Amino acid sequence: MRELASGTWHIVMSDLPLWRARSGTVSYAPLPGGELADVVSWRKGERMGRVVGIDRPISEDGWQWEWRGVEPLTLLTRSRWRFLAGNLRQGWAVTAFEKTLFTPAGFDIYARIAQPNHAMLSAALANLPPDAARRMSIPPLWQSEPLLA
């Protein structure tokens, strides 16, 4: 499962309110010592943004992480999350997030491509609790401009 925590993922479905009007990606890069560099990039209309953090493993199997911001406005912000499931060959992953001061608990479905096919989404959705699967929404697609570097 730790292999899922590498590279760029598109957030293709979510029940978190912030993704209803934003298109987003999450990029993970392994760091020495088992931590990850984590960059969340998004677009809302013409506005783009990003948040940078470090994820440290909180379970030995690499399924659970604690994110902490590294920029001045996010230094004290923490978020716990985990991979519920994923298939690298098919290019999808499911993550779950605990509630924070800024967001409710929720789930995201990641895909390596911005527009996954029905089979990929169905496989990912099958790994969510039924009530969560019914709450999922599809964020708007990225437009043709490049993602934030």
GIHU-V399529 format. One record per residue. N is the residue number from 0. SS is DSSP state (h for helix, s for strand, l for the rest). OMEGA is omega in whole degrees, -180 to 180 (999 if undefined). NEAR is the number of other ideal C-beta (glycine too) atoms within 8 Angstrom. Layout:
n;ss;omega;near
N;SS;OMEGA;NEAR
N;SS;OMEGA;NEAR
This chain:
n;ss;omega;near
0;l;-180;8
1;h;180;7
2;h;178;6
3;h;-175;9
4;l;178;11
5;l;178;7
6;s;-176;6
7;s;177;9
8;s;171;12
9;s;175;13
10;s;-172;14
11;s;173;12
12;s;-180;12
13;s;169;13
14;l;177;8
15;l;-176;11
16;h;-176;6
17;h;-179;7
18;h;179;12
19;l;-178;8
20;l;-178;7
21;l;169;11
22;s;-176;12
23;s;172;12
24;s;173;13
25;s;178;11
26;s;179;10
27;s;175;13
28;s;179;7
29;s;178;8
30;l;175;9
31;h;179;3
32;h;176;4
33;h;178;6
34;l;178;11
35;s;164;12
36;s;-172;9
37;s;178;12
38;s;175;11
39;s;179;10
40;s;180;12
41;s;175;11
42;s;173;12
43;s;-173;8
44;l;179;4
45;l;-178;3
46;s;176;6
47;s;179;8
48;s;176;8
49;s;176;9
50;s;-179;9
51;s;178;10
52;s;176;13
53;s;176;11
54;s;174;14
55;s;-179;10
56;s;175;10
57;l;171;7
58;l;-176;8
59;l;-177;4
60;l;178;6
61;l;180;9
62;l;-175;8
63;s;-174;9
64;s;169;12
65;s;180;10
66;s;173;12
67;s;179;12
68;s;180;12
69;l;180;8
70;l;-175;8
71;h;-177;4
72;h;-176;5
73;h;-175;12
74;l;-178;9
75;l;-178;5
76;l;178;11
77;s;179;8
78;s;176;10
79;s;-179;11
80;s;-179;11
81;s;170;10
82;s;174;12
83;s;-177;9
84;s;176;8
85;s;178;10
86;s;-178;9
87;l;-179;7
88;l;179;4
89;l;175;8
90;l;176;10
91;s;176;15
92;s;177;13
93;s;178;15
94;s;177;11
95;s;-177;10
96;s;174;14
97;l;178;8
98;l;174;6
99;l;175;9
100;l;-172;3
101;l;-177;4
102;l;173;11
103;l;172;6
104;l;-179;7
105;s;-176;11
106;s;172;14
107;s;169;12
108;s;180;16
109;s;171;14
110;s;178;15
111;l;178;9
112;l;-175;7
113;l;-178;7
114;l;-178;6
115;l;179;10
116;l;-176;6
117;h;-178;5
118;h;179;7
119;h;-180;12
120;h;179;14
121;h;179;8
122;h;180;11
123;h;-179;15
124;h;-180;11
125;l;-179;6
126;l;178;8
127;l;169;13
128;l;-176;5
129;h;-180;6
130;h;178;6
131;h;180;11
132;h;180;9
133;h;-179;6
134;h;-174;7
135;l;175;13
136;s;-179;9
137;l;177;5
138;l;176;14
139;l;-179;5
140;l;172;7
141;l;174;10
142;l;-172;6
143;l;-180;3
144;l;-180;5
145;l;176;3
146;l;177;7
147;l;178;7
148;l;999;3
